[in-house]
Protein backbone atom coordinates (compact mmCIF):
# COMPACT_ATOMS: atom_id res chain seq x y z
CA UNK A 1 0.00 0.00 0.00
CA UNK A 2 1.23 3.48 -0.87
CA UNK A 3 1.12 5.27 2.51
CA UNK A 4 1.56 8.65 0.83
CA UNK A 5 -1.96 8.28 -0.59
CA UNK A 6 -3.49 7.66 2.83
CA UNK A 7 -4.96 10.58 4.79
CA UNK A 8 -6.65 10.84 8.17
CA UNK A 9 -10.10 11.22 6.59
CA UNK A 10 -9.76 7.85 4.91
CA UNK A 11 -8.75 6.19 8.17
CA UNK A 12 -11.72 7.76 9.94
CA UNK A 13 -13.93 6.65 7.06
CA UNK A 14 -12.80 3.05 7.41
CA UNK A 15 -13.41 3.18 11.16
CA UNK A 16 -16.92 4.58 10.61
CA UNK A 17 -17.73 1.89 8.04
CA UNK A 18 -16.55 -0.88 10.36
CA UNK A 19 -18.56 0.52 13.26
CA UNK A 20 -21.78 1.13 11.33
CA UNK A 21 -21.76 -1.71 8.78
CA UNK A 22 -23.60 0.60 6.39
CA UNK A 23 -22.50 3.18 3.83
CA UNK A 24 -25.54 5.32 4.64
CA UNK A 25 -25.00 5.27 8.42
CA UNK A 26 -21.25 5.78 8.06
CA UNK A 27 -21.91 8.79 5.81
CA UNK A 28 -24.23 10.23 8.47
CA UNK A 29 -21.61 9.62 11.14
CA UNK A 30 -18.96 11.42 9.06
CA UNK A 31 -21.28 14.23 7.97
CA UNK A 32 -20.85 13.55 4.22
CA UNK A 33 -23.13 12.36 1.42
CA UNK A 34 -23.68 8.70 0.61
CA UNK A 35 -22.01 8.99 -2.84
CA UNK A 36 -18.97 10.60 -1.20
CA UNK A 37 -18.80 7.73 1.30
CA UNK A 38 -19.05 5.18 -1.52
CA UNK A 39 -16.19 6.92 -3.29
CA UNK A 40 -14.06 6.79 -0.16
CA UNK A 41 -14.80 3.07 0.25
CA UNK A 42 -13.65 2.51 -3.33
CA UNK A 43 -10.38 4.34 -2.55
CA UNK A 44 -9.87 2.30 0.60
CA UNK A 45 -10.39 -0.95 -1.29
CA UNK A 46 -7.81 0.11 -3.83
CA UNK A 47 -5.28 1.19 -1.21
CA UNK A 48 -5.59 -1.96 0.93
CA UNK A 49 -6.01 -4.34 -2.00
CA UNK A 50 -9.03 -5.90 -0.32
CA UNK A 51 -12.83 -5.50 -0.49
CA UNK A 52 -12.78 -4.68 3.26
CA UNK A 53 -16.59 -4.83 3.58
CA UNK A 54 -18.94 -7.18 1.74
CA UNK A 55 -22.75 -7.31 1.63
CA UNK A 56 -24.59 -9.59 4.05
CA UNK A 57 -28.33 -9.02 3.95
CA UNK A 58 -28.92 -5.30 4.42
CA UNK A 59 -25.57 -4.71 6.12
CA UNK A 60 -21.90 -4.76 5.25
CA UNK A 61 -19.65 -7.15 7.16
CA UNK A 62 -15.84 -6.88 7.39
CA UNK A 63 -13.51 -9.22 5.61
CA UNK A 64 -10.81 -11.02 7.59
CA UNK A 65 -8.31 -8.33 6.65
CA UNK A 66 -10.69 -5.55 7.71
CA UNK A 67 -11.23 -7.23 11.10
CA UNK A 68 -7.46 -7.41 11.58
CA UNK A 69 -7.09 -3.74 10.71
CA UNK A 70 -10.17 -2.51 12.59
CA UNK A 71 -9.23 -3.02 16.25
CA UNK A 72 -5.71 -1.62 15.79
CA UNK A 73 -7.02 1.31 13.76
CA UNK A 74 -9.59 2.25 16.42
CA UNK A 75 -6.94 2.38 19.14
CA UNK A 76 -4.66 4.52 16.95
CA UNK A 77 -7.48 6.94 16.16
CA UNK A 78 -8.47 7.18 19.81
CA UNK A 79 -4.89 7.99 20.81
CA UNK A 80 -4.70 10.62 18.08
CA UNK A 81 -8.06 12.08 19.08
CA UNK A 82 -6.93 12.28 22.70
CA UNK A 83 -3.62 13.87 21.73
CA UNK A 84 -5.37 16.58 19.73
CA UNK A 85 -8.33 16.82 22.11
CA UNK A 86 -6.10 17.62 25.08
CA UNK A 87 -5.11 20.78 23.25
CA UNK A 88 -8.64 21.76 22.22
CA UNK A 89 -12.02 22.38 23.79
CA UNK A 90 -15.44 20.82 23.37
CA UNK A 91 -18.45 22.95 22.47
CA UNK A 92 -21.67 20.95 23.03
CA UNK A 93 -23.73 23.53 21.14
CA UNK A 94 -21.95 22.77 17.86
CA UNK A 95 -20.36 19.32 18.38
CA UNK A 96 -21.43 16.44 16.13
CA UNK A 97 -19.82 13.62 18.09
CA UNK A 98 -21.36 10.14 18.28
CA UNK A 99 -21.20 8.56 21.73
CA UNK A 100 -21.83 4.89 22.48
CA UNK A 101 -22.94 4.16 26.05
CA UNK A 102 -23.16 0.55 27.22
CA UNK A 103 -25.67 -0.61 29.79
CA UNK A 104 -28.29 -3.18 30.74
CA UNK A 105 -31.94 -2.56 29.96
CA UNK A 106 -32.36 -1.47 33.59
CA UNK A 107 -29.47 1.02 33.43
CA UNK A 108 -30.70 2.46 30.14
CA UNK A 109 -34.21 2.79 31.58
CA UNK A 110 -33.29 4.65 34.75
CA UNK A 111 -30.40 6.75 33.39
CA UNK A 112 -30.00 6.77 29.61
CA UNK A 113 -33.55 7.88 28.79
CA UNK A 114 -33.08 10.94 30.98
CA UNK A 115 -29.60 11.47 29.54
CA UNK A 116 -30.98 11.52 25.99
CA UNK A 117 -33.46 14.26 26.94
CA UNK A 118 -30.67 16.25 28.56
CA UNK A 119 -28.37 15.90 25.55
CA UNK A 120 -31.08 16.99 23.13
CA UNK A 121 -31.32 20.27 25.02
CA UNK A 122 -27.62 20.96 25.62
CA UNK A 123 -26.02 19.33 22.57
CA UNK A 124 -28.59 19.21 19.73
CA UNK A 125 -26.23 17.78 17.10
CA UNK A 126 -24.64 15.07 19.27
CA UNK A 127 -25.83 11.48 18.71
CA UNK A 128 -26.06 8.87 21.46
CA UNK A 129 -26.30 5.11 20.93
CA UNK A 130 -27.54 3.05 23.88
CA UNK A 131 -25.63 -0.21 23.51
CA UNK A 132 -25.83 -3.65 25.12
CA UNK A 133 -22.67 -5.39 26.28
CA UNK A 134 -21.40 -8.68 27.62
CA UNK A 135 -19.43 -8.53 30.84
CA UNK A 136 -16.80 -10.88 29.46
CA UNK A 137 -15.80 -8.54 26.64
CA UNK A 138 -16.60 -5.17 28.24
CA UNK A 139 -12.96 -4.17 28.67
CA UNK A 140 -12.19 -5.06 25.07
CA UNK A 141 -15.20 -3.00 23.90
CA UNK A 142 -13.95 0.02 25.86
CA UNK A 143 -10.37 -0.48 24.73
CA UNK A 144 -11.26 -0.81 21.06
CA UNK A 145 -13.81 2.01 21.05
CA UNK A 146 -16.94 -0.04 20.44
CA UNK A 147 -18.13 1.61 23.67
CA UNK A 148 -17.13 5.05 24.91
CA UNK A 149 -18.30 4.29 28.44
CA UNK A 150 -20.66 1.90 30.20
CA UNK A 151 -23.02 1.93 33.18
CA UNK A 152 -22.51 -1.32 35.07
CA UNK A 153 -23.39 -2.77 38.47
CA UNK A 154 -20.99 -2.67 41.38
CA UNK A 155 -20.47 -6.42 40.91
CA UNK A 156 -18.55 -5.80 37.66
CA UNK A 157 -14.83 -5.29 38.30
CA UNK A 158 -12.46 -3.95 35.65
CA UNK A 159 -9.10 -3.44 37.33
CA UNK A 160 -7.67 -1.18 34.63
CA UNK A 161 -10.78 0.94 34.04
CA UNK A 162 -11.58 4.36 35.45
CA UNK A 163 -14.86 4.37 37.38
CA UNK A 164 -17.30 6.73 39.07
CA UNK A 165 -20.02 5.59 41.48
CA UNK A 166 -23.48 6.76 40.41
CA UNK A 167 -26.29 5.38 42.56
CA UNK A 168 -27.18 2.76 45.15
CA UNK A 169 -30.26 0.65 44.52
CA UNK A 170 -32.47 -1.68 46.54
CA UNK A 171 -35.32 -4.07 45.71
CA UNK A 172 -39.09 -3.90 46.17
CA UNK A 173 -42.09 -6.02 45.26
CA UNK A 174 -44.52 -4.86 42.56
CA UNK A 175 -48.07 -5.98 41.83
CA UNK A 176 -50.83 -4.67 39.59
CA UNK A 177 -53.09 -1.89 40.73
CA UNK A 178 -56.27 -3.42 42.16
CA UNK A 179 -54.58 -6.71 43.05
CA UNK A 180 -57.00 -8.88 45.09
CA UNK A 181 -54.48 -9.22 47.94
CA UNK A 182 -54.76 -5.51 48.70
CA UNK A 183 -52.02 -3.05 49.61
CA UNK A 184 -50.70 -4.55 52.84
CA UNK A 185 -47.02 -5.51 52.78
CA UNK A 186 -46.72 -9.31 52.51
CA UNK A 187 -45.26 -11.48 55.21
CA UNK A 188 -42.87 -14.28 54.22
CA UNK A 189 -45.55 -16.96 53.98
CA UNK A 190 -47.81 -14.91 51.74
CA UNK A 191 -44.84 -13.72 49.67
CA UNK A 192 -43.85 -17.33 48.95
CA UNK A 193 -47.42 -18.34 48.11
CA UNK A 194 -47.72 -15.78 45.29
CA UNK A 195 -46.79 -16.51 41.67
CA UNK A 196 -43.55 -14.67 40.89
CA UNK A 197 -41.90 -13.30 37.77
CA UNK A 198 -38.09 -13.47 37.89
CA UNK A 199 -35.67 -11.57 35.67
CA UNK A 200 -32.80 -13.78 34.49
CA UNK A 201 -30.40 -11.67 32.36
CA UNK A 202 -28.60 -14.79 31.14
CA UNK A 203 -31.99 -16.24 30.09
CA UNK A 204 -34.00 -19.14 31.44
CA UNK A 205 -33.00 -18.98 35.09
CA UNK A 206 -35.51 -19.58 37.90
CA UNK A 207 -33.28 -18.82 40.89
CA UNK A 208 -32.00 -15.40 41.94
CA UNK A 209 -30.76 -13.45 44.95
CA UNK A 210 -34.25 -13.51 46.52
CA UNK A 211 -34.41 -17.30 46.29
CA UNK A 212 -30.99 -17.67 47.90
CA UNK A 213 -32.06 -15.46 50.80
CA UNK A 214 -35.32 -17.40 51.20
CA UNK A 215 -33.45 -20.71 51.08
CA UNK A 216 -31.20 -19.68 53.96
CA UNK A 217 -34.37 -19.02 55.98
CA UNK A 218 -35.97 -22.33 55.02
CA UNK A 219 -38.49 -20.88 52.57
CA UNK A 220 -39.12 -21.28 48.84
CA UNK A 221 -41.22 -19.14 46.53
CA UNK A 222 -43.00 -20.14 43.32
CA UNK A 223 -41.29 -18.64 40.27
CA UNK A 224 -43.86 -19.05 37.51
CA UNK A 225 -42.19 -17.04 34.74
CA UNK A 226 -38.57 -16.24 33.86
CA UNK A 227 -37.92 -13.16 31.68
CA UNK A 228 -34.63 -12.00 30.13
CA UNK A 229 -35.23 -8.26 30.62
CA UNK A 230 -36.62 -5.96 33.32
CA UNK A 231 -38.47 -3.95 30.67
CA UNK A 232 -40.86 -6.86 30.08
CA UNK A 233 -41.88 -7.10 33.74
CA UNK A 234 -44.23 -4.11 34.04
CA UNK A 235 -46.45 -5.13 31.12
CA UNK A 236 -46.75 -8.69 32.42
CA UNK A 237 -47.42 -7.72 36.04
CA UNK A 238 -49.95 -5.03 35.08
CA UNK A 239 -52.14 -7.60 33.33
CA UNK A 240 -51.96 -10.54 35.76
CA UNK A 241 -52.06 -11.38 39.48
CA UNK A 242 -48.37 -12.32 39.47
CA UNK A 243 -45.82 -10.26 41.39
CA UNK A 244 -42.13 -9.48 40.88
CA UNK A 245 -39.10 -8.23 42.75
CA UNK A 246 -37.43 -5.37 40.86
CA UNK A 247 -35.08 -2.44 41.56
CA UNK A 248 -36.90 0.42 43.30
CA UNK A 249 -36.18 3.07 40.65
CA UNK A 250 -37.58 0.85 37.92
CA UNK A 251 -40.69 0.15 40.01
CA UNK A 252 -41.28 3.84 40.63
CA UNK A 253 -41.10 4.54 36.89
CA UNK A 254 -44.26 2.41 36.56
CA UNK A 255 -46.01 3.74 39.65
CA UNK A 256 -49.19 4.53 37.71
CA UNK A 257 -49.75 0.89 36.77
CA UNK A 258 -48.10 -0.93 39.67
CA UNK A 259 -48.20 -0.91 43.47
CA UNK A 260 -44.75 -0.74 45.08
CA UNK A 261 -44.40 -2.68 48.35
CA UNK A 262 -41.53 -3.53 50.72
CA UNK A 263 -40.08 -7.02 50.78
CA UNK A 264 -40.63 -9.24 53.84
CA UNK A 265 -36.97 -10.30 53.87
CA UNK A 266 -33.67 -8.39 53.52
CA UNK A 267 -32.20 -8.70 50.03
CA UNK A 268 -28.80 -7.11 49.26
CA UNK A 269 -28.98 -4.17 46.89
CA UNK A 270 -26.39 -3.05 44.38
CA UNK A 271 -24.72 0.05 43.02
CA UNK A 272 -24.36 1.45 39.52
CA UNK A 273 -21.06 2.85 38.30
CA UNK A 274 -19.84 4.56 35.15
CA UNK A 275 -16.69 2.98 33.70
CA UNK A 276 -14.43 4.09 30.86
CA UNK A 277 -10.97 3.42 29.42
CA UNK A 278 -8.10 5.48 30.90
CA UNK A 279 -7.31 6.62 27.36
CA UNK A 280 -10.46 8.75 27.53
CA UNK A 281 -9.60 10.38 30.86
CA UNK A 282 -8.59 13.80 29.50
CA UNK A 283 -10.53 13.84 26.23
CA UNK A 284 -12.70 17.01 26.46
CA UNK A 285 -15.66 15.38 24.70
CA UNK A 286 -15.63 12.40 27.05
CA UNK A 287 -15.06 14.52 30.12
CA UNK A 288 -18.19 16.44 29.12
CA UNK A 289 -20.20 13.25 28.49
CA UNK A 290 -19.22 11.79 31.86
CA UNK A 291 -20.21 15.05 33.50
CA UNK A 292 -23.63 14.83 31.87
CA UNK A 293 -24.17 11.31 33.24
CA UNK A 294 -23.01 12.24 36.74
CA UNK A 295 -25.24 15.34 36.78
CA UNK A 296 -28.29 13.08 36.48
CA UNK A 297 -27.68 11.55 39.91
CA UNK A 298 -26.08 14.36 41.89
CA UNK A 299 -29.36 15.15 43.65
CA UNK A 300 -30.00 11.49 44.56
C-alpha positions in Angstrom: 0.0 0.0 0.0 1.2 3.5 -0.9 1.1 5.3 2.5 1.6 8.6 0.8 -2.0 8.3 -0.6 -3.5 7.7 2.8 -5.0 10.6 4.8 -6.7 10.8 8.2 -10.1 11.2 6.6 -9.8 7.8 4.9 -8.8 6.2 8.2 -11.7 7.8 9.9 -13.9 6.7 7.1 -12.8 3.0 7.4 -13.4 3.2 11.2 -16.9 4.6 10.6 -17.7 1.9 8.0 -16.5 -0.9 10.4 -18.6 0.5 13.3 -21.8 1.1 11.3 -21.8 -1.7 8.8 -23.6 0.6 6.4 -22.5 3.2 3.8 -25.5 5.3 4.6 -25.0 5.3 8.4 -21.2 5.8 8.1 -21.9 8.8 5.8 -24.2 10.2 8.5 -21.6 9.6 11.1 -19.0 11.4 9.1 -21.3 14.2 8.0 -20.9 13.6 4.2 -23.1 12.4 1.4 -23.7 8.7 0.6 -22.0 9.0 -2.8 -19.0 10.6 -1.2 -18.8 7.7 1.3 -19.1 5.2 -1.5 -16.2 6.9 -3.3 -14.1 6.8 -0.2 -14.8 3.1 0.3 -13.6 2.5 -3.3 -10.4 4.3 -2.6 -9.9 2.3 0.6 -10.4 -1.0 -1.3 -7.8 0.1 -3.8 -5.3 1.2 -1.2 -5.6 -2.0 0.9 -6.0 -4.3 -2.0 -9.0 -5.9 -0.3 -12.8 -5.5 -0.5 -12.8 -4.7 3.3 -16.6 -4.8 3.6 -18.9 -7.2 1.7 -22.8 -7.3 1.6 -24.6 -9.6 4.1 -28.3 -9.0 4.0 -28.9 -5.3 4.4 -25.6 -4.7 6.1 -21.9 -4.8 5.2 -19.6 -7.1 7.2 -15.8 -6.9 7.4 -13.5 -9.2 5.6 -10.8 -11.0 7.6 -8.3 -8.3 6.7 -10.7 -5.6 7.7 -11.2 -7.2 11.1 -7.5 -7.4 11.6 -7.1 -3.7 10.7 -10.2 -2.5 12.6 -9.2 -3.0 16.2 -5.7 -1.6 15.8 -7.0 1.3 13.8 -9.6 2.3 16.4 -6.9 2.4 19.1 -4.7 4.5 17.0 -7.5 6.9 16.2 -8.5 7.2 19.8 -4.9 8.0 20.8 -4.7 10.6 18.1 -8.1 12.1 19.1 -6.9 12.3 22.7 -3.6 13.9 21.7 -5.4 16.6 19.7 -8.3 16.8 22.1 -6.1 17.6 25.1 -5.1 20.8 23.3 -8.6 21.8 22.2 -12.0 22.4 23.8 -15.4 20.8 23.4 -18.4 22.9 22.5 -21.7 20.9 23.0 -23.7 23.5 21.1 -21.9 22.8 17.9 -20.4 19.3 18.4 -21.4 16.4 16.1 -19.8 13.6 18.1 -21.4 10.1 18.3 -21.2 8.6 21.7 -21.8 4.9 22.5 -22.9 4.2 26.0 -23.2 0.6 27.2 -25.7 -0.6 29.8 -28.3 -3.2 30.7 -31.9 -2.6 30.0 -32.4 -1.5 33.6 -29.5 1.0 33.4 -30.7 2.5 30.1 -34.2 2.8 31.6 -33.3 4.7 34.7 -30.4 6.8 33.4 -30.0 6.8 29.6 -33.6 7.9 28.8 -33.1 10.9 31.0 -29.6 11.5 29.5 -31.0 11.5 26.0 -33.5 14.3 26.9 -30.7 16.3 28.6 -28.4 15.9 25.6 -31.1 17.0 23.1 -31.3 20.3 25.0 -27.6 21.0 25.6 -26.0 19.3 22.6 -28.6 19.2 19.7 -26.2 17.8 17.1 -24.6 15.1 19.3 -25.8 11.5 18.7 -26.1 8.9 21.5 -26.3 5.1 20.9 -27.5 3.1 23.9 -25.6 -0.2 23.5 -25.8 -3.7 25.1 -22.7 -5.4 26.3 -21.4 -8.7 27.6 -19.4 -8.5 30.8 -16.8 -10.9 29.5 -15.8 -8.5 26.6 -16.6 -5.2 28.2 -13.0 -4.2 28.7 -12.2 -5.1 25.1 -15.2 -3.0 23.9 -14.0 0.0 25.9 -10.4 -0.5 24.7 -11.3 -0.8 21.1 -13.8 2.0 21.0 -16.9 0.0 20.4 -18.1 1.6 23.7 -17.1 5.0 24.9 -18.3 4.3 28.4 -20.7 1.9 30.2 -23.0 1.9 33.2 -22.5 -1.3 35.1 -23.4 -2.8 38.5 -21.0 -2.7 41.4 -20.5 -6.4 40.9 -18.6 -5.8 37.7 -14.8 -5.3 38.3 -12.5 -3.9 35.6 -9.1 -3.4 37.3 -7.7 -1.2 34.6 -10.8 0.9 34.0 -11.6 4.4 35.5 -14.9 4.4 37.4 -17.3 6.7 39.1 -20.0 5.6 41.5 -23.5 6.8 40.4 -26.3 5.4 42.6 -27.2 2.8 45.2 -30.3 0.6 44.5 -32.5 -1.7 46.5 -35.3 -4.1 45.7 -39.1 -3.9 46.2 -42.1 -6.0 45.3 -44.5 -4.9 42.6 -48.1 -6.0 41.8 -50.8 -4.7 39.6 -53.1 -1.9 40.7 -56.3 -3.4 42.2 -54.6 -6.7 43.1 -57.0 -8.9 45.1 -54.5 -9.2 47.9 -54.8 -5.5 48.7 -52.0 -3.1 49.6 -50.7 -4.6 52.8 -47.0 -5.5 52.8 -46.7 -9.3 52.5 -45.3 -11.5 55.2 -42.9 -14.3 54.2 -45.6 -17.0 54.0 -47.8 -14.9 51.7 -44.8 -13.7 49.7 -43.8 -17.3 49.0 -47.4 -18.3 48.1 -47.7 -15.8 45.3 -46.8 -16.5 41.7 -43.6 -14.7 40.9 -41.9 -13.3 37.8 -38.1 -13.5 37.9 -35.7 -11.6 35.7 -32.8 -13.8 34.5 -30.4 -11.7 32.4 -28.6 -14.8 31.1 -32.0 -16.2 30.1 -34.0 -19.1 31.4 -33.0 -19.0 35.1 -35.5 -19.6 37.9 -33.3 -18.8 40.9 -32.0 -15.4 41.9 -30.8 -13.4 45.0 -34.2 -13.5 46.5 -34.4 -17.3 46.3 -31.0 -17.7 47.9 -32.1 -15.5 50.8 -35.3 -17.4 51.2 -33.5 -20.7 51.1 -31.2 -19.7 54.0 -34.4 -19.0 56.0 -36.0 -22.3 55.0 -38.5 -20.9 52.6 -39.1 -21.3 48.8 -41.2 -19.1 46.5 -43.0 -20.1 43.3 -41.3 -18.6 40.3 -43.9 -19.0 37.5 -42.2 -17.0 34.7 -38.6 -16.2 33.9 -37.9 -13.2 31.7 -34.6 -12.0 30.1 -35.2 -8.3 30.6 -36.6 -6.0 33.3 -38.5 -4.0 30.7 -40.9 -6.9 30.1 -41.9 -7.1 33.7 -44.2 -4.1 34.0 -46.4 -5.1 31.1 -46.8 -8.7 32.4 -47.4 -7.7 36.0 -49.9 -5.0 35.1 -52.1 -7.6 33.3 -52.0 -10.5 35.8 -52.1 -11.4 39.5 -48.4 -12.3 39.5 -45.8 -10.3 41.4 -42.1 -9.5 40.9 -39.1 -8.2 42.8 -37.4 -5.4 40.9 -35.1 -2.4 41.6 -36.9 0.4 43.3 -36.2 3.1 40.7 -37.6 0.8 37.9 -40.7 0.2 40.0 -41.3 3.8 40.6 -41.1 4.5 36.9 -44.3 2.4 36.6 -46.0 3.7 39.7 -49.2 4.5 37.7 -49.8 0.9 36.8 -48.1 -0.9 39.7 -48.2 -0.9 43.5 -44.8 -0.7 45.1 -44.4 -2.7 48.4 -41.5 -3.5 50.7 -40.1 -7.0 50.8 -40.6 -9.2 53.8 -37.0 -10.3 53.9 -33.7 -8.4 53.5 -32.2 -8.7 50.0 -28.8 -7.1 49.3 -29.0 -4.2 46.9 -26.4 -3.0 44.4 -24.7 0.0 43.0 -24.4 1.4 39.5 -21.1 2.8 38.3 -19.8 4.6 35.2 -16.7 3.0 33.7 -14.4 4.1 30.9 -11.0 3.4 29.4 -8.1 5.5 30.9 -7.3 6.6 27.4 -10.5 8.7 27.5 -9.6 10.4 30.9 -8.6 13.8 29.5 -10.5 13.8 26.2 -12.7 17.0 26.5 -15.7 15.4 24.7 -15.6 12.4 27.0 -15.1 14.5 30.1 -18.2 16.4 29.1 -20.2 13.2 28.5 -19.2 11.8 31.9 -20.2 15.0 33.5 -23.6 14.8 31.9 -24.2 11.3 33.2 -23.0 12.2 36.7 -25.2 15.3 36.8 -28.3 13.1 36.5 -27.7 11.6 39.9 -26.1 14.4 41.9 -29.4 15.2 43.6 -30.0 11.5 44.6 
